[in-house]
Amino acid sequence: MNYSNEILDYLTRMEMPGQITLAPNAPPVVRTIEGIAVALNVVLDAVDVLDTLKAFNVRASQTGSIDTSPSGSFSFGIQNVGRVSVTYITQRNTKVVCLRRIPFNIPAAANVCADPSVIDRLLPCLARGSKALLTLHGPSCLANALIAYLLLNEANQKFRRIMHVIERPLTFLLAHADSVVIQSEVGSDSESFAKAIANARRLGADMLYLGNLSLDDSVTGLVDIIHAGATVMLSGPTLTGPVVRRRLLKEVDGLSEALADLSCVAACVTPAAERRIAVSVSDPAPLLTV
């Protein structure tokens, strides 16, 4: 049975970005900042999952059969809602499907942050020429991304910049305001973060956000972008100040002089009570000493 309409209806009613997973012999479950919960009170079998995936595939106007494809991804838009990204893999000859809604509407800091003033405290890190690298780290990639987009949205309204947002995957759709916003998704728009950073340099981006970085992602070219005057924000579960320092030293072949005049502000992001996000912020510190 095809459950695509019920799942899309659930996704469009969600206030925050979320991820729904469909697997055989289980109900659809949703992952949010609070954790995992049942989305629909129905147990899907393998045919249900495949029929639903086929229906999403038709919406995206994809061609060819997906029955024999082990894995893949595609997306489609819904008017006044945003985009829906679909990723699927194969387990024991059956499909597992993950859906994410990428909405337009970024929530207000007052509705997200335990202390909304943290956005004003962090925003100067994105001011032109600050040479202060801002890192957001914490166990929830979604919570990290929400704080990042609150900052990007403020910067978009207040600064005239060329902003390049690079994520795995995209969390929100960010429209142009005072800034011109370019958004790229690693895996579909660009092969890797390193390739996306090279593209940002070609476009002359002066504000760069790399979202959901992993330890094995190369960030080649990032130090050059910072020295050229761009401001940079990174997010990922492991991106503490010391980890970022070691990563950048590796990218510049251990030449500590390349990091000598750079500083780092590290923000620890954790889910808090009442569906809020708590953020603790370090003082700016020379990158070579964090």
N, C-alpha and C positions, 0 to 999 in steps of 0.2 A: 504493500500500500504506500502511496505517495503522501508524505507528511510535510511537504515543502511549505504549503500555505500556513499551517499551524506554527511551524518553526519561524517563518518570516514574521508572522504576527507577534510572536513572543519577542523576537529580536527588536522589532520596531517599537515595542512598548517599554523596552529597557531604558532607564534614565542615563545610565553610565555605559561605556563600552564594555562588552563582555564577549565570551567565547562559548559556543555550544558545541558539544561533541556527541556524535551519533555512533554507536557501536552495537553490533548484533547482541541480542539477548540482554539488553539493558535499556533503561529509559534514557532519553536525551538529558544530558546534564549541562549546567552552565557554570562557568568559572568567572567569578568577580573578585573584587578586592577582599570580600569577606571569606571567600573560599568556594567550595563546590556545592551545588544544590541541584535537585531534580527540576528540570524545566517543564517537561510534559509528563503527565501521569499515564504513560503507556510504555510497554516494553516492546522494542523494535526487534524484528528478526532480520536476517541477512537480506532478504528480499525487500523489506521495508527500507533499509538503509540504501540499497542500490537504486530502488525506484525513486527515492527522494533525491539522491545524487543526480540521477538522470534528469529530473525535473529542474534542478538548479542549472545543470549543464545547458538545457534548452533555453532557460532565461538568459544565459550569458551568450547565446548564439554560437556556442562552440560546435565545431564540426568533428566528425569521426566518432568512433566507438570508444567509450571509456571502460567497457567491460574488461578488456584485456590489458589496460594500462595499469601497471602496479601502483603508480602514484602520480599526482599532478596537482595543479592549482589553477584557479580562474576567478574572476570577479565580475560583478554586474552592479549597475546603479539602480536605485529606487528613488523616484522623484520626491523631494522634500524630506528624505530620510538620510541619504548618503549612499555609501557603497557597501556591498556585502562581499567578503572575500571567502572563498571556499578552497579548502585543502583536503586532499584525501590520500590515504595510504592503503596497503593491502595487508591483511593478516589471515593466514591460512585460507587463502582464496576468497575471502570476504572483504568488504570495504569498511573502513573507519573514516568518518567525515568530520571535519572541524570547520565551523562557520564563525566569522567575526563580522560585526557591523562596524563600519568606519563612519561615524556621524559627523555632521557639520557643527553642531552646537557644543561648544566647550563650556563646561559648567563654571559658575562663579566661584572664586576662592572661598567665599563665605560658606558655600555649600559643600566644600571638599576638605578644607584645611582645618585642623584643630586650632591653629593660630593663623588666621588669614594674613596677618602682617608679615609673615615670612616671605611672601612674594615680593613685597616692597624692599625687604632686606636683601634679597638675592638679585633683584633686577639690575643694580649697578654693575654686577659681574658681566652683564651683556652690553654695557655701554662701550662705545667705540674706543679702541685703543687701550682697554683696561689691562690687557695681557694677563688677565686672571682667568684661568681655566676653571670652569664650574663642573663638578661631578655630582651626579645624583646616584646613590646606591642604596639598595634595600632588597628584601626578599621577594617583593611583588613587582614584577615588570610593569604591570598595569598602574600601580601606584606611582612608580617612578615616572612613567610617561604622563600621567595626569599632572603632576607637578611641573614637568617640563613644558607641557602645553599651556598651562596657566602663565608661565613665564614668556613663552613664545607669543601668546596672544597679547600680553601686555606690551611686549617689545614691538609687535606688529602695529599696535595702535599708536605708539609713542615715538618710534624711531623710523627714519627713512633709510632702509637698508635693503640689500639683496640677501634674503634669508634662504638657506638651503637646508631642508629637513631630510635626513636619511635614517630610515628605520627598518627594523625587521620585527614585526610588520608595522605598517602605518596604524596609528591609533585614532587620529582625527583628521578631517579634511580642513585645512586652514586657508581661508580666502585672503586675497590681497587686501591690505588696508593702506597705511602709510608706507609699508614695505611691500616689495615684490617677493612672493613666497613660491619656492620650488620644492616639491616633495617627491622623493624617490624611495621605492621599496626595494631592499636588497633581496635578490632572488627572482624578481620579475622585471624591474626597471634597470637594475645594475647587478653584475655578477657578484660583487663583493663591496665591502665598505671602502677598501683601498681604491677600487675603480670609481666609486661614487665620489670620494674625496678628490680624485684627479679631475672629475667632471666639474666639481664645485670650483676648483682652481681655474679651470678654463672659463667658467662663467663669471668669475670675479666675485664670488660670494663673499660678503664681509660679516656674515653671521652663520654659524654652522652648528647643527644639532645632530649628533649621532646617537640613535636610540636603540636600546637592548643589545649593547655590545657584549660579545662573549670573549673569553680569554684567548681563544685561537683566532680572533679577527685581527687582520693587519690594519693599522691606521697610518700606513706610509703616506707622507706628505702633510700630515696634520701640523707638525711643528713649523713647517714653512708657511702654512696658512696663518698661523698665529703671529709669526714674526712679520707677515705682510700686513698686519693690522686687523685681521678678523677676530671676532670673539667666538669662543667655542664652548659648547655644553655637551657633556657626555652622560649617558645613563646606562646602567647595567647592574646586575646583582652583586658583582664583585669589585666594582670600580671605586674602591677607597683611594685616598690620596697616595699611599705607598704603592699600590698596584699600578696606578696611572703613571707614577714616576718611573717605575721599572719598565712599563710598556713603552713609554716614550724614549727612554734611554736605549732600549733595544732598537727602536725605529731609527735612531740617529747614530747607530753603531757605537754606542757608549760615549759619544762626545758630549760630556756634561756641559761644556761651554754653550751648546745649543739651547740648553734649558736654563742658563744662569739667570736671566732677567725675567723669568716667568714665575707666576704664583698660582696657587691652587686654593679654591674654596670647595670643601667637601661637605655635602649635605646628605645626611642619613634619613631615608624615607621609610616609615613603617606604618602599616594600617593601625588605626586607633579605634576607640569606642565610638558608637553611634555613626558608623560608616564614614568616619573622618580619617584624614591622613595626618600623622605627626611628622614634622621635619625638624631635625636638629642640625645646626649649621656651625661649621668650624670657622675660626678667624682665617683671613687670607694668610698663607704661609708660602715662602719660597719653595718652588716645586722640588728643588734638590734636597730639601730638608724634611719634607713631609714623610 
